[in-house]
Protein backbone atom coordinates (compact mmCIF):
# COMPACT_ATOMS: atom_id res chain seq x y z
CA UNK A 1 0.00 0.00 0.00
CA UNK A 2 2.96 2.33 0.55
CA UNK A 3 3.69 2.12 -3.16
CA UNK A 4 0.12 3.25 -3.87
CA UNK A 5 0.57 6.29 -1.62
CA UNK A 6 3.85 7.11 -3.38
CA UNK A 7 1.96 7.09 -6.68
CA UNK A 8 -0.77 9.35 -5.27
CA UNK A 9 1.88 11.80 -4.01
CA UNK A 10 3.63 11.78 -7.38
CA UNK A 11 0.35 12.42 -9.15
CA UNK A 12 -0.38 15.36 -6.82
CA UNK A 13 2.93 17.02 -7.75
CA UNK A 14 2.37 16.37 -11.44
CA UNK A 15 -1.17 17.73 -11.38
CA UNK A 16 -0.10 20.79 -9.38
CA UNK A 17 2.49 21.62 -12.03
CA UNK A 18 0.09 21.14 -14.91
CA UNK A 19 -2.65 23.29 -13.37
CA UNK A 20 -0.36 26.14 -12.35
CA UNK A 21 1.92 26.33 -15.39
CA UNK A 22 1.33 24.93 -18.84
CA UNK A 23 4.66 26.36 -20.03
CA UNK A 24 6.67 24.77 -17.24
CA UNK A 25 4.78 21.52 -17.74
CA UNK A 26 5.78 21.51 -21.40
CA UNK A 27 9.42 22.04 -20.47
CA UNK A 28 9.28 19.07 -18.09
CA UNK A 29 7.58 16.89 -20.71
CA UNK A 30 10.50 17.53 -23.06
CA UNK A 31 13.03 16.26 -20.53
CA UNK A 32 14.01 12.62 -20.47
CA UNK A 33 11.15 10.64 -18.91
CA UNK A 34 13.31 9.66 -15.92
CA UNK A 35 13.54 13.33 -14.94
CA UNK A 36 9.83 14.13 -15.02
CA UNK A 37 8.73 13.13 -11.55
CA UNK A 38 11.54 14.69 -9.47
CA UNK A 39 11.15 18.01 -11.33
CA UNK A 40 7.38 17.88 -10.77
CA UNK A 41 8.15 17.30 -7.09
CA UNK A 42 10.41 20.34 -6.90
CA UNK A 43 7.88 22.52 -8.71
CA UNK A 44 5.06 21.40 -6.41
CA UNK A 45 7.08 22.24 -3.31
CA UNK A 46 8.13 25.65 -4.62
CA UNK A 47 4.63 26.45 -5.88
CA UNK A 48 2.95 25.71 -2.55
CA UNK A 49 5.41 27.87 -0.60
CA UNK A 50 4.96 30.70 -3.09
CA UNK A 51 1.19 30.34 -2.87
CA UNK A 52 1.30 30.88 0.89
CA UNK A 53 2.97 34.29 0.58
CA UNK A 54 1.12 35.46 -2.55
CA UNK A 55 -2.46 34.31 -2.10
CA UNK A 56 -3.80 33.54 1.37
CA UNK A 57 -4.11 37.09 2.66
CA UNK A 58 -7.09 36.21 4.86
CA UNK A 59 -4.90 33.79 6.81
CA UNK A 60 -1.93 34.18 9.14
CA UNK A 61 0.61 33.80 6.34
CA UNK A 62 3.64 33.94 8.64
CA UNK A 63 2.24 31.05 10.66
CA UNK A 64 1.36 29.07 7.53
CA UNK A 65 4.86 29.55 6.10
CA UNK A 66 6.57 28.58 9.36
CA UNK A 67 4.38 25.49 9.61
CA UNK A 68 5.19 24.60 6.01
CA UNK A 69 8.89 24.93 6.80
CA UNK A 70 8.54 22.65 9.84
CA UNK A 71 6.48 20.15 7.87
CA UNK A 72 9.16 20.14 5.15
CA UNK A 73 11.93 19.50 7.70
CA UNK A 74 9.86 16.75 9.27
CA UNK A 75 9.12 15.13 5.90
CA UNK A 76 12.82 15.07 5.01
CA UNK A 77 13.86 13.73 8.42
CA UNK A 78 11.19 11.02 8.51
CA UNK A 79 11.29 10.30 4.76
CA UNK A 80 7.51 10.49 4.84
CA UNK A 81 4.67 13.01 4.97
CA UNK A 82 0.90 12.86 4.85
CA UNK A 83 1.14 16.04 2.74
CA UNK A 84 1.47 14.45 -0.74
CA UNK A 85 3.42 17.41 -2.12
CA UNK A 86 5.99 17.21 0.67
CA UNK A 87 6.12 13.42 0.47
CA UNK A 88 6.95 13.62 -3.22
CA UNK A 89 9.50 16.38 -2.58
CA UNK A 90 11.36 14.52 0.17
CA UNK A 91 11.77 11.55 -2.15
CA UNK A 92 13.50 13.79 -4.70
CA UNK A 93 15.61 15.37 -1.94
CA UNK A 94 16.95 12.00 -0.81
CA UNK A 95 17.34 10.43 -4.21
CA UNK A 96 19.26 13.31 -5.78
CA UNK A 97 21.07 14.80 -2.79
CA UNK A 98 19.29 18.16 -2.71
CA UNK A 99 20.97 19.95 0.19
CA UNK A 100 19.17 21.44 3.16
CA UNK A 101 21.10 24.65 2.51
CA UNK A 102 19.25 25.08 -0.81
CA UNK A 103 15.89 24.45 0.84
CA UNK A 104 16.60 26.83 3.75
CA UNK A 105 17.78 29.56 1.38
CA UNK A 106 14.59 29.20 -0.64
CA UNK A 107 12.37 29.36 2.45
CA UNK A 108 14.21 32.44 3.69
CA UNK A 109 13.35 34.25 0.47
CA UNK A 110 9.71 33.27 0.82
CA UNK A 111 9.74 34.86 4.29
CA UNK A 112 11.16 38.03 2.76
CA UNK A 113 7.96 38.36 0.73
CA UNK A 114 6.07 38.69 4.01
CA UNK A 115 8.57 40.94 5.78
CA UNK A 116 9.59 43.37 3.03
CA UNK A 117 7.92 45.57 0.45
CA UNK A 118 10.80 47.71 -0.83
CA UNK A 119 14.01 45.84 -1.62
CA UNK A 120 17.44 47.44 -1.49
CA UNK A 121 20.35 46.10 -3.55
CA UNK A 122 21.47 43.58 -0.93
CA UNK A 123 18.02 42.18 -0.26
CA UNK A 124 17.29 42.09 -4.01
CA UNK A 125 20.34 39.90 -4.58
CA UNK A 126 19.49 37.73 -1.56
CA UNK A 127 15.90 37.32 -2.69
CA UNK A 128 16.82 36.25 -6.22
CA UNK A 129 19.35 33.77 -4.82
CA UNK A 130 16.70 32.09 -2.68
CA UNK A 131 13.62 32.39 -4.85
CA UNK A 132 15.17 31.46 -8.19
CA UNK A 133 18.85 30.57 -8.27
CA UNK A 134 18.68 27.79 -5.69
CA UNK A 135 15.57 26.38 -7.40
CA UNK A 136 17.72 26.07 -10.51
CA UNK A 137 20.31 24.27 -8.41
CA UNK A 138 17.70 21.84 -7.07
CA UNK A 139 16.79 20.97 -10.64
CA UNK A 140 20.46 20.74 -11.58
CA UNK A 141 20.95 18.12 -8.86
CA UNK A 142 18.35 16.02 -10.66
CA UNK A 143 19.84 16.65 -14.09
CA UNK A 144 23.34 15.65 -12.94
CA UNK A 145 22.05 12.53 -11.15
CA UNK A 146 24.85 12.24 -8.62
CA UNK A 147 27.67 13.56 -10.81
CA UNK A 148 29.14 16.15 -8.43
CA UNK A 149 31.81 17.24 -10.91
CA UNK A 150 29.19 18.13 -13.52
CA UNK A 151 27.06 19.84 -10.87
CA UNK A 152 29.91 22.11 -9.76
CA UNK A 153 30.79 22.92 -13.38
CA UNK A 154 27.21 23.82 -14.29
CA UNK A 155 26.26 25.51 -11.01
CA UNK A 156 27.01 29.15 -11.98
CA UNK A 157 25.14 28.81 -15.27
CA UNK A 158 22.06 27.31 -13.61
CA UNK A 159 22.03 30.20 -11.15
CA UNK A 160 22.19 32.77 -13.94
CA UNK A 161 19.30 31.08 -15.76
CA UNK A 162 17.18 31.14 -12.61
CA UNK A 163 18.10 34.78 -12.11
CA UNK A 164 17.05 35.70 -15.67
CA UNK A 165 13.72 33.90 -15.33
CA UNK A 166 12.94 35.61 -12.03
CA UNK A 167 13.77 39.11 -13.26
CA UNK A 168 11.55 38.59 -16.30
CA UNK A 169 8.78 37.48 -13.96
CA UNK A 170 9.29 40.69 -11.98
CA UNK A 171 8.88 42.77 -15.14
CA UNK A 172 5.94 40.76 -16.43
CA UNK A 173 4.12 40.90 -13.07
CA UNK A 174 5.16 44.44 -12.19
CA UNK A 175 1.65 45.84 -11.91
CA UNK A 176 0.23 42.97 -9.85
CA UNK A 177 3.22 42.87 -7.49
CA UNK A 178 3.05 46.62 -6.89
CA UNK A 179 -0.70 47.30 -6.87
CA UNK A 180 -2.02 44.09 -5.30
CA UNK A 181 0.86 42.94 -3.10
CA UNK A 182 2.60 46.26 -2.45
CA UNK A 183 6.02 44.91 -3.46
CA UNK A 184 8.84 46.57 -5.36
CA UNK A 185 11.70 44.17 -5.95
CA UNK A 186 13.90 46.47 -8.04
CA UNK A 187 16.25 48.57 -5.90
CA UNK A 188 16.48 52.34 -6.53
CA UNK A 189 13.51 52.19 -8.90
CA UNK A 190 10.19 53.93 -8.29
CA UNK A 191 7.87 51.37 -9.85
CA UNK A 192 4.92 53.76 -9.86
CA UNK A 193 6.96 56.07 -12.10
CA UNK A 194 8.94 53.45 -14.03
CA UNK A 195 10.89 55.13 -16.81
CA UNK A 196 12.26 53.69 -20.04
CA UNK A 197 15.76 54.26 -18.65
CA UNK A 198 14.90 52.19 -15.53
CA UNK A 199 13.53 49.45 -17.74
CA UNK A 200 16.64 49.42 -19.96
CA UNK A 201 18.88 49.09 -16.91
CA UNK A 202 16.92 46.03 -15.73
CA UNK A 203 16.93 44.56 -19.23
CA UNK A 204 20.71 44.88 -19.45
CA UNK A 205 20.99 42.78 -16.27
CA UNK A 206 18.73 40.15 -17.77
CA UNK A 207 20.64 40.07 -21.06
CA UNK A 208 23.89 39.40 -19.19
CA UNK A 209 22.22 36.57 -17.28
CA UNK A 210 20.92 35.03 -20.49
CA UNK A 211 24.31 35.12 -22.19
CA UNK A 212 25.93 33.22 -19.34
CA UNK A 213 23.03 30.76 -19.00
CA UNK A 214 23.27 29.83 -22.69
CA UNK A 215 26.81 28.55 -22.14
CA UNK A 216 25.60 26.17 -19.45
CA UNK A 217 22.69 24.82 -21.49
CA UNK A 218 25.11 23.54 -24.12
CA UNK A 219 26.97 21.65 -21.37
CA UNK A 220 23.91 19.99 -19.82
CA UNK A 221 23.44 16.21 -20.05
CA UNK A 222 21.49 15.38 -23.18
CA UNK A 223 18.63 14.02 -21.04
CA UNK A 224 17.95 17.56 -19.79
CA UNK A 225 19.23 19.83 -22.55
CA UNK A 226 16.20 20.05 -24.84
CA UNK A 227 13.63 20.72 -22.10
CA UNK A 228 15.79 23.41 -20.50
CA UNK A 229 16.52 24.95 -23.89
CA UNK A 230 12.81 25.24 -24.70
CA UNK A 231 12.20 26.97 -21.35
CA UNK A 232 15.15 29.27 -22.09
CA UNK A 233 13.78 30.13 -25.54
CA UNK A 234 10.27 30.72 -24.24
CA UNK A 235 11.53 33.17 -21.62
CA UNK A 236 13.92 34.81 -24.04
CA UNK A 237 11.10 35.47 -26.51
CA UNK A 238 8.97 36.86 -23.68
CA UNK A 239 11.92 39.05 -22.73
CA UNK A 240 12.27 40.29 -26.31
CA UNK A 241 8.56 41.17 -26.40
CA UNK A 242 8.78 43.06 -23.10
CA UNK A 243 11.89 44.86 -24.31
CA UNK A 244 10.02 46.24 -27.34
CA UNK A 245 7.23 47.91 -25.32
CA UNK A 246 7.55 51.18 -23.37
CA UNK A 247 7.74 51.21 -19.58
CA UNK A 248 4.25 52.70 -19.25
CA UNK A 249 2.73 49.72 -21.04
CA UNK A 250 4.54 47.27 -18.73
CA UNK A 251 2.85 49.10 -15.84
CA UNK A 252 -0.57 48.77 -17.47
CA UNK A 253 -0.67 45.15 -18.63
CA UNK A 254 0.87 41.72 -18.24
CA UNK A 255 2.85 40.96 -21.39
CA UNK A 256 2.31 37.40 -22.65
CA UNK A 257 3.38 35.01 -25.38
CA UNK A 258 0.46 33.56 -27.36
CA UNK A 259 -0.05 29.81 -27.55
CA UNK A 260 0.52 30.01 -31.30
CA UNK A 261 3.90 31.65 -30.71
CA UNK A 262 4.78 29.05 -28.04
CA UNK A 263 4.26 26.27 -30.57
CA UNK A 264 6.49 28.13 -33.00
CA UNK A 265 9.20 28.40 -30.33
CA UNK A 266 8.90 24.68 -29.67
CA UNK A 267 9.34 23.77 -33.36
CA UNK A 268 12.25 26.16 -33.78
CA UNK A 269 13.91 24.81 -30.65
CA UNK A 270 13.46 21.22 -31.81
CA UNK A 271 15.05 22.04 -35.16
CA UNK A 272 18.06 23.73 -33.57
CA UNK A 273 18.47 20.99 -30.97
CA UNK A 274 18.23 18.20 -33.56
CA UNK A 275 20.93 19.82 -35.69
CA UNK A 276 23.08 20.58 -32.63
CA UNK A 277 22.84 24.33 -33.30
CA UNK A 278 22.35 25.47 -29.69
C-alpha positions as CSV (number, residue, x, y, z in Angstrom):
1,X,0.0,0.0,0.0
2,X,3.0,2.3,0.6
3,X,3.7,2.1,-3.2
4,X,0.1,3.3,-3.9
5,X,0.6,6.3,-1.6
6,X,3.8,7.1,-3.4
7,X,2.0,7.1,-6.7
8,X,-0.8,9.4,-5.3
9,X,1.9,11.8,-4.0
10,X,3.6,11.8,-7.4
11,X,0.3,12.4,-9.2
12,X,-0.4,15.4,-6.8
13,X,2.9,17.0,-7.7
14,X,2.4,16.4,-11.4
15,X,-1.2,17.7,-11.4
16,X,-0.1,20.8,-9.4
17,X,2.5,21.6,-12.0
18,X,0.1,21.1,-14.9
19,X,-2.7,23.3,-13.4
20,X,-0.4,26.1,-12.3
21,X,1.9,26.3,-15.4
22,X,1.3,24.9,-18.8
23,X,4.7,26.4,-20.0
24,X,6.7,24.8,-17.2
25,X,4.8,21.5,-17.7
26,X,5.8,21.5,-21.4
27,X,9.4,22.0,-20.5
28,X,9.3,19.1,-18.1
29,X,7.6,16.9,-20.7
30,X,10.5,17.5,-23.1
31,X,13.0,16.3,-20.5
32,X,14.0,12.6,-20.5
33,X,11.2,10.6,-18.9
34,X,13.3,9.7,-15.9
35,X,13.5,13.3,-14.9
36,X,9.8,14.1,-15.0
37,X,8.7,13.1,-11.5
38,X,11.5,14.7,-9.5
39,X,11.1,18.0,-11.3
40,X,7.4,17.9,-10.8
41,X,8.2,17.3,-7.1
42,X,10.4,20.3,-6.9
43,X,7.9,22.5,-8.7
44,X,5.1,21.4,-6.4
45,X,7.1,22.2,-3.3
46,X,8.1,25.7,-4.6
47,X,4.6,26.4,-5.9
48,X,2.9,25.7,-2.5
49,X,5.4,27.9,-0.6
50,X,5.0,30.7,-3.1
51,X,1.2,30.3,-2.9
52,X,1.3,30.9,0.9
53,X,3.0,34.3,0.6
54,X,1.1,35.5,-2.5
55,X,-2.5,34.3,-2.1
56,X,-3.8,33.5,1.4
57,X,-4.1,37.1,2.7
58,X,-7.1,36.2,4.9
59,X,-4.9,33.8,6.8
60,X,-1.9,34.2,9.1
61,X,0.6,33.8,6.3
62,X,3.6,33.9,8.6
63,X,2.2,31.0,10.7
64,X,1.4,29.1,7.5
65,X,4.9,29.5,6.1
66,X,6.6,28.6,9.4
67,X,4.4,25.5,9.6
68,X,5.2,24.6,6.0
69,X,8.9,24.9,6.8
70,X,8.5,22.7,9.8
71,X,6.5,20.1,7.9
72,X,9.2,20.1,5.2
73,X,11.9,19.5,7.7
74,X,9.9,16.7,9.3
75,X,9.1,15.1,5.9
76,X,12.8,15.1,5.0
77,X,13.9,13.7,8.4
78,X,11.2,11.0,8.5
79,X,11.3,10.3,4.8
80,X,7.5,10.5,4.8
81,X,4.7,13.0,5.0
82,X,0.9,12.9,4.8
83,X,1.1,16.0,2.7
84,X,1.5,14.4,-0.7
85,X,3.4,17.4,-2.1
86,X,6.0,17.2,0.7
87,X,6.1,13.4,0.5
88,X,6.9,13.6,-3.2
89,X,9.5,16.4,-2.6
90,X,11.4,14.5,0.2
91,X,11.8,11.6,-2.1
92,X,13.5,13.8,-4.7
93,X,15.6,15.4,-1.9
94,X,17.0,12.0,-0.8
95,X,17.3,10.4,-4.2
96,X,19.3,13.3,-5.8
97,X,21.1,14.8,-2.8
98,X,19.3,18.2,-2.7
99,X,21.0,20.0,0.2
100,X,19.2,21.4,3.2
101,X,21.1,24.6,2.5
102,X,19.2,25.1,-0.8
103,X,15.9,24.4,0.8
104,X,16.6,26.8,3.7
105,X,17.8,29.6,1.4
106,X,14.6,29.2,-0.6
107,X,12.4,29.4,2.4
108,X,14.2,32.4,3.7
109,X,13.4,34.2,0.5
110,X,9.7,33.3,0.8
111,X,9.7,34.9,4.3
112,X,11.2,38.0,2.8
113,X,8.0,38.4,0.7
114,X,6.1,38.7,4.0
115,X,8.6,40.9,5.8
116,X,9.6,43.4,3.0
117,X,7.9,45.6,0.4
118,X,10.8,47.7,-0.8
119,X,14.0,45.8,-1.6
120,X,17.4,47.4,-1.5
121,X,20.4,46.1,-3.6
122,X,21.5,43.6,-0.9
123,X,18.0,42.2,-0.3
124,X,17.3,42.1,-4.0
125,X,20.3,39.9,-4.6
126,X,19.5,37.7,-1.6
127,X,15.9,37.3,-2.7
128,X,16.8,36.2,-6.2
129,X,19.3,33.8,-4.8
130,X,16.7,32.1,-2.7
131,X,13.6,32.4,-4.9
132,X,15.2,31.5,-8.2
133,X,18.9,30.6,-8.3
134,X,18.7,27.8,-5.7
135,X,15.6,26.4,-7.4
136,X,17.7,26.1,-10.5
137,X,20.3,24.3,-8.4
138,X,17.7,21.8,-7.1
139,X,16.8,21.0,-10.6
140,X,20.5,20.7,-11.6
141,X,20.9,18.1,-8.9
142,X,18.3,16.0,-10.7
143,X,19.8,16.6,-14.1
144,X,23.3,15.6,-12.9
145,X,22.0,12.5,-11.2
146,X,24.8,12.2,-8.6
147,X,27.7,13.6,-10.8
148,X,29.1,16.1,-8.4
149,X,31.8,17.2,-10.9
150,X,29.2,18.1,-13.5
151,X,27.1,19.8,-10.9
152,X,29.9,22.1,-9.8
153,X,30.8,22.9,-13.4
154,X,27.2,23.8,-14.3
155,X,26.3,25.5,-11.0
156,X,27.0,29.2,-12.0
157,X,25.1,28.8,-15.3
158,X,22.1,27.3,-13.6
159,X,22.0,30.2,-11.1
160,X,22.2,32.8,-13.9
161,X,19.3,31.1,-15.8
162,X,17.2,31.1,-12.6
163,X,18.1,34.8,-12.1
164,X,17.1,35.7,-15.7
165,X,13.7,33.9,-15.3
166,X,12.9,35.6,-12.0
167,X,13.8,39.1,-13.3
168,X,11.6,38.6,-16.3
169,X,8.8,37.5,-14.0
170,X,9.3,40.7,-12.0
171,X,8.9,42.8,-15.1
172,X,5.9,40.8,-16.4
173,X,4.1,40.9,-13.1
174,X,5.2,44.4,-12.2
175,X,1.7,45.8,-11.9
176,X,0.2,43.0,-9.9
177,X,3.2,42.9,-7.5
178,X,3.0,46.6,-6.9
179,X,-0.7,47.3,-6.9
180,X,-2.0,44.1,-5.3
181,X,0.9,42.9,-3.1
182,X,2.6,46.3,-2.4
183,X,6.0,44.9,-3.5
184,X,8.8,46.6,-5.4
185,X,11.7,44.2,-5.9
186,X,13.9,46.5,-8.0
187,X,16.2,48.6,-5.9
188,X,16.5,52.3,-6.5
189,X,13.5,52.2,-8.9
190,X,10.2,53.9,-8.3
191,X,7.9,51.4,-9.8
192,X,4.9,53.8,-9.9
193,X,7.0,56.1,-12.1
194,X,8.9,53.5,-14.0
195,X,10.9,55.1,-16.8
196,X,12.3,53.7,-20.0
197,X,15.8,54.3,-18.6
198,X,14.9,52.2,-15.5
199,X,13.5,49.5,-17.7
200,X,16.6,49.4,-20.0
201,X,18.9,49.1,-16.9
202,X,16.9,46.0,-15.7
203,X,16.9,44.6,-19.2
204,X,20.7,44.9,-19.4
205,X,21.0,42.8,-16.3
206,X,18.7,40.1,-17.8
207,X,20.6,40.1,-21.1
208,X,23.9,39.4,-19.2
209,X,22.2,36.6,-17.3
210,X,20.9,35.0,-20.5
211,X,24.3,35.1,-22.2
212,X,25.9,33.2,-19.3
213,X,23.0,30.8,-19.0
214,X,23.3,29.8,-22.7
215,X,26.8,28.6,-22.1
216,X,25.6,26.2,-19.4
217,X,22.7,24.8,-21.5
218,X,25.1,23.5,-24.1
219,X,27.0,21.6,-21.4
220,X,23.9,20.0,-19.8
221,X,23.4,16.2,-20.0
222,X,21.5,15.4,-23.2
223,X,18.6,14.0,-21.0
224,X,18.0,17.6,-19.8
225,X,19.2,19.8,-22.5
226,X,16.2,20.1,-24.8
227,X,13.6,20.7,-22.1
228,X,15.8,23.4,-20.5
229,X,16.5,25.0,-23.9
230,X,12.8,25.2,-24.7
231,X,12.2,27.0,-21.4
232,X,15.1,29.3,-22.1
233,X,13.8,30.1,-25.5
234,X,10.3,30.7,-24.2
235,X,11.5,33.2,-21.6
236,X,13.9,34.8,-24.0
237,X,11.1,35.5,-26.5
238,X,9.0,36.9,-23.7
239,X,11.9,39.1,-22.7
240,X,12.3,40.3,-26.3
241,X,8.6,41.2,-26.4
242,X,8.8,43.1,-23.1
243,X,11.9,44.9,-24.3
244,X,10.0,46.2,-27.3
245,X,7.2,47.9,-25.3
246,X,7.6,51.2,-23.4
247,X,7.7,51.2,-19.6
248,X,4.3,52.7,-19.3
249,X,2.7,49.7,-21.0
250,X,4.5,47.3,-18.7
251,X,2.8,49.1,-15.8
252,X,-0.6,48.8,-17.5
253,X,-0.7,45.2,-18.6
254,X,0.9,41.7,-18.2
255,X,2.8,41.0,-21.4
256,X,2.3,37.4,-22.6
257,X,3.4,35.0,-25.4
258,X,0.5,33.6,-27.4
259,X,0.0,29.8,-27.6
260,X,0.5,30.0,-31.3
261,X,3.9,31.6,-30.7
262,X,4.8,29.1,-28.0
263,X,4.3,26.3,-30.6
264,X,6.5,28.1,-33.0
265,X,9.2,28.4,-30.3
266,X,8.9,24.7,-29.7
267,X,9.3,23.8,-33.4
268,X,12.2,26.2,-33.8
269,X,13.9,24.8,-30.7
270,X,13.5,21.2,-31.8
271,X,15.0,22.0,-35.2
272,X,18.1,23.7,-33.6
273,X,18.5,21.0,-31.0
274,X,18.2,18.2,-33.6
275,X,20.9,19.8,-35.7
276,X,23.1,20.6,-32.6
277,X,22.8,24.3,-33.3
278,X,22.3,25.5,-29.7
